[in-house]
């Protein structure tokens, strides 16, 4: 019998998506009984039945391309905006899944995609996920594709900013992606020789940072590079944020939960300017001119690195092996140089944060890098 494989990419784009699509598609087409169909723009394309046939010609030359040939979106199956109304489109997805005679739906995505895929699996669909995100924060996998490329881009930016910081005797504050996990900022900060690295896992004290910069000045180093994750927080902000989260989790009634959620959203909104505020505070405390560089989506674009192409290719081919073995409701996790099927129930809703005893943390401290604490 012919096996029909559906593929979609969901969430933010990430280098290596096309390499993964290619890995799955080319490996599947080695089997005469396998056919592959792509759905455009994530789960929305599956709802709206927007497809593209994937054959050998579709995969030619895409291993080096950034972005995704299928397009992507952040739509959730059970909370999708349709005609101005948020609707549960799970039934429409199930209907289209069967209309295309799919035997499995492969979802390429990050943390949100793992939860959405589990939701579909719990509603009776055969689903497999392949983890991607430049943040490297998907649980139960050694690494996600996209991370290595973004790490190289952020490191290159830090390298280039060193010269202008040195020339003008400035503090350069570089904001790097990472809402709750500091892998990208920590790795790029170490590789790019940052003097201060601020990550979400370690709330910072601005006075500690200023002391470290003033110490550098006394030693004749009149510039500093501060690598800060977009989700890094001061000690004061972190206390408020975690308190609001705790209330929202443990509130006994809907009214308290709703208020806590509103408080949390207000804190997140106010936190959007934290890098600017940090820069201004450091300028006032040190007397040095401070400038901000926000790397933003630059980190997600362009050609994937060789490491990400290899990772994407081996996870893609491992995904087809799992399909052949009828392993569904799982994520294709990178494990050493191989791959392992991990149940989505063990992945969904979890984050892989930087442990405070991680070797990268230890290395940064031994290099006299200030971590804000």
C-alpha positions in Angstrom: 0.0 0.0 0.0 1.1 3.6 -0.7 2.1 5.6 2.3 1.2 9.3 2.1 3.4 11.7 4.1 2.3 15.3 4.8 4.8 17.9 5.8 4.4 21.4 7.2 6.6 24.0 8.8 5.2 26.0 11.7 6.3 28.8 14.0 9.2 31.2 13.2 11.5 30.4 10.3 14.8 28.9 11.0 17.9 28.0 9.0 17.8 24.3 8.0 14.1 24.0 7.4 14.6 23.3 3.7 17.4 20.9 4.4 15.1 19.0 6.6 12.3 19.0 4.1 14.8 17.7 1.6 16.1 15.0 4.0 12.6 13.7 4.6 11.5 14.0 1.0 14.5 12.4 -0.7 14.7 9.6 1.8 10.9 8.9 1.5 11.1 8.8 -2.3 13.7 6.1 -2.1 10.7 3.9 -1.2 8.4 3.2 -4.2 5.4 3.1 -1.9 5.9 6.6 -0.4 4.4 9.9 -1.6 5.0 13.3 0.0 2.7 16.3 0.0 3.5 19.7 1.6 1.1 22.1 3.2 1.7 25.8 2.8 2.0 28.2 5.8 1.9 25.8 8.7 -1.3 24.5 10.2 -3.3 27.2 8.4 -2.5 25.6 5.1 -3.7 22.2 6.4 -7.0 23.9 7.4 -7.4 25.7 4.1 -6.3 22.7 2.1 -3.4 24.5 0.4 -1.0 21.9 -0.8 2.1 21.5 -3.0 3.2 18.2 -4.4 6.8 17.4 -3.4 8.9 15.3 -5.8 12.6 15.0 -6.6 12.6 18.3 -8.6 11.2 20.1 -5.5 14.3 19.2 -3.5 16.9 20.3 -6.0 19.2 23.0 -4.7 17.2 23.8 -1.5 19.7 22.4 1.0 21.6 25.7 1.1 18.5 27.9 1.1 17.3 29.7 4.2 13.6 30.1 5.1 11.1 27.4 4.0 9.8 26.6 0.6 6.5 25.7 2.2 6.0 29.0 4.1 5.1 29.1 7.8 2.8 30.7 10.3 2.2 30.7 14.1 -1.4 29.5 13.8 -2.6 27.0 16.4 -5.0 24.2 15.3 -7.3 24.8 18.2 -7.1 28.7 18.3 -7.0 30.0 14.7 -8.3 33.4 13.6 -10.9 32.8 10.9 -12.8 35.7 9.5 -12.1 37.8 12.5 -13.1 35.1 15.0 -10.9 32.7 17.0 -12.0 29.2 16.2 -11.0 25.6 17.0 -10.1 24.2 13.6 -9.1 20.7 14.8 -12.0 19.0 13.0 -11.1 20.7 9.7 -7.5 19.5 10.1 -8.7 15.9 10.8 -11.0 16.1 7.7 -8.3 17.3 5.4 -5.8 14.8 6.8 -8.1 11.9 5.8 -9.1 13.6 2.5 -5.4 13.4 1.5 -5.2 9.8 2.7 -2.3 10.7 5.0 -0.7 8.0 7.0 1.4 10.6 9.0 1.8 14.3 9.3 5.4 15.6 9.9 5.5 18.9 11.7 8.8 20.9 11.7 8.8 23.4 14.5 9.8 24.6 17.9 8.2 24.4 21.4 4.7 25.6 20.3 4.7 23.1 17.4 5.4 20.2 19.8 2.2 21.2 21.8 0.1 21.6 18.7 1.3 18.3 17.3 0.5 16.5 20.6 -3.0 18.0 20.4 -3.5 16.5 16.9 -2.1 13.2 18.0 -4.4 13.1 21.0 -7.2 13.6 18.5 -6.4 10.5 16.6 -3.8 11.6 13.9 -0.4 10.0 13.3 2.1 12.8 13.9 5.9 13.1 14.1 7.8 16.3 14.8 11.3 17.4 14.0 12.6 20.1 16.4 13.9 23.5 15.1 14.6 26.8 16.7 17.5 29.1 16.8 16.9 29.4 20.6 17.9 25.7 21.1 15.2 25.5 23.9 13.2 22.4 22.8 13.2 19.8 25.6 14.6 16.3 25.2 16.9 16.9 22.3 20.6 17.6 22.3 20.3 20.4 19.8 17.8 21.9 17.4 18.6 22.8 13.8 19.0 26.5 13.2 20.9 27.1 16.4 24.4 26.6 14.9 23.7 29.1 12.1 22.3 31.7 14.4 25.2 31.2 16.8 27.6 32.0 13.9 25.7 35.1 12.8 25.5 36.5 16.4 29.2 35.7 16.9 30.2 37.5 13.7 28.2 40.5 14.8 30.0 40.7 18.1 33.3 40.4 16.3 32.5 43.3 14.1 31.2 45.5 17.0 34.5 45.1 18.9 36.3 47.4 16.5 33.8 50.3 16.8 33.5 49.9 20.6 37.3 50.0 20.9 37.7 53.0 18.5 35.1 55.2 20.3 35.7 54.0 23.9 32.0 52.9 24.1 29.8 50.3 25.7 28.1 48.4 23.0 24.9 46.6 24.2 24.0 43.8 21.8 20.5 42.3 22.1 20.4 38.6 20.9 17.3 36.4 20.5 16.1 34.2 23.3 12.9 34.8 25.3 13.3 32.3 28.2 16.5 30.4 27.3 20.0 31.9 27.0 21.8 29.3 24.9 22.3 31.6 21.9 23.4 34.6 23.9 25.7 32.6 26.1 27.3 30.7 23.2 27.8 33.8 21.1 29.0 35.8 24.0 31.7 33.3 24.8 32.7 32.8 21.1 32.6 36.6 20.5 34.6 37.6 23.5 31.8 39.6 25.2 32.8 41.2 28.5 29.3 40.9 30.0 26.7 38.1 29.1 23.2 38.4 30.4 20.8 35.5 30.0 17.2 34.8 31.3 18.3 32.1 33.6 20.4 34.5 35.7 18.6 37.7 36.7 21.1 40.6 36.6 22.0 43.5 39.0 22.9 46.5 36.9 25.3 47.7 39.6 27.3 44.4 39.3 27.6 45.0 35.5 28.7 48.7 36.0 31.3 47.6 38.6 32.7 45.1 36.1 32.9 47.8 33.3 34.5 50.3 35.7 37.1 47.7 36.7 37.9 47.3 33.0 38.4 51.0 32.6 40.8 51.1 35.6 42.8 48.4 33.8 43.0 50.6 30.7 40.2 48.9 28.8 37.9 51.8 27.9 35.3 49.8 26.0 33.0 46.9 26.8 30.8 44.5 24.9 27.5 43.5 26.6 25.7 40.5 25.1 22.1 40.5 26.4 19.3 38.0 25.6 16.0 39.7 24.7 14.5 37.8 27.7 17.1 38.7 30.3 15.7 40.4 33.3 16.9 42.5 36.2 16.5 40.9 39.7 13.6 43.3 40.5 11.8 42.5 37.2 12.3 38.8 37.6 10.7 38.8 41.1 7.6 40.5 39.7 7.5 38.3 36.7 7.8 35.0 38.5 5.4 36.1 41.2 2.7 36.8 38.5 3.4 33.5 36.8 3.0 31.7 40.2 -0.3 33.4 40.8 -1.6 32.5 37.4 -0.6 28.8 37.8 -2.1 28.5 41.3 -5.1 30.8 41.3 -8.3 29.0 42.4 -10.8 30.9 40.2 -11.0 32.4 36.7 -11.1 36.0 37.9 -7.8 35.7 39.7 -6.2 33.8 36.8 -7.5 36.5 34.3 -6.0 39.3 36.5 -2.7 37.5 36.8 -2.6 36.9 33.1 -3.2 40.6 32.5 -0.5 41.6 35.0 1.9 39.2 33.2 1.1 40.7 29.8 1.7 44.2 31.2 5.1 43.1 32.6 6.0 41.6 29.2 5.0 44.8 27.4 7.1 46.9 29.8 10.0 44.6 29.5 10.1 45.2 25.7 12.4 48.3 26.4 14.7 46.6 28.9 17.7 46.7 26.6 17.4 50.5 26.1 16.9 51.0 29.8 19.9 48.9 30.6 22.0 50.9 28.1 20.9 54.2 29.7 21.6 52.9 33.2 25.1 51.7 32.3 25.9 55.1 30.6 24.8 56.9 33.8 26.7 54.6 36.2 30.0 54.4 34.2 30.2 57.7 32.4 30.9 55.9 29.2 28.9 56.4 26.0 26.6 53.5 25.4 25.1 52.3 22.1 22.6 49.5 21.3 22.6 47.0 18.5 19.5 44.7 18.2 20.3 41.8 15.9 16.6 40.7 15.6 15.5 38.6 12.6 19.0 38.9 11.1 19.8 35.9 13.2 17.2 33.7 11.6 18.0 34.4 7.9 20.4 33.3 5.3 22.2 30.2 4.3 22.3 27.4 7.0 25.7 26.4 8.3 27.3 23.1 7.3 26.5 21.7 10.8 22.9 22.6 10.5 22.6 21.1 7.1 24.1 17.8 8.4 21.8 17.8 11.5 18.7 18.6 9.4 19.6 15.9 6.9 20.2 13.2 9.5 17.0 14.1 11.5 15.0 14.1 8.3 16.2 10.7 7.2 15.7 9.3 10.7 12.1 10.6 10.6 11.4 8.4 7.5 12.9 5.4 9.4 10.5 6.1 12.2 7.6 6.3 9.8 8.6 2.9 8.3 8.6 1.5 11.9 5.1 3.0 12.6 6.5 5.2 15.4 4.0 8.0 15.8 3.3 10.6 18.5 7.0 11.2 18.8 9.7 13.9 18.2 12.8 13.0 16.3 15.4 14.0 18.9 19.1 14.5 18.2 21.0 12.1 20.5 24.8 12.2 20.1 25.5 11.5 16.4 22.2 9.6 16.1 18.5 10.2 16.6 15.9 8.9 19.0 12.1 8.8 19.1 10.9 10.7 22.2 7.1 10.7 23.0 5.6 14.1 22.5 4.0 13.8 26.0 7.6 14.1 27.3 8.4 17.2 25.2 5.3 19.4 24.9 5.1 22.3 27.3 8.7 21.9 28.5 11.7 24.2 27.9 15.4 23.3 27.8 17.0 26.1 29.8 20.7 26.6 30.5 21.5 24.8 33.8 23.4 27.1 36.2 26.1 24.4 36.5 26.5 24.0 32.7 30.1 23.9 31.4 29.5 27.0 29.3 28.5 29.0 32.5 31.7 27.7 34.2 33.8 28.6 31.2 32.4 32.1 31.0 33.1 32.8 34.7 36.7 31.4 34.4 37.2 33.9 31.5 36.3 36.7 33.9 33.0 37.4 32.0 30.5 39.2 34.1 27.1 37.4 34.1 25.2 40.1 35.9 25.0 38.4 39.3 
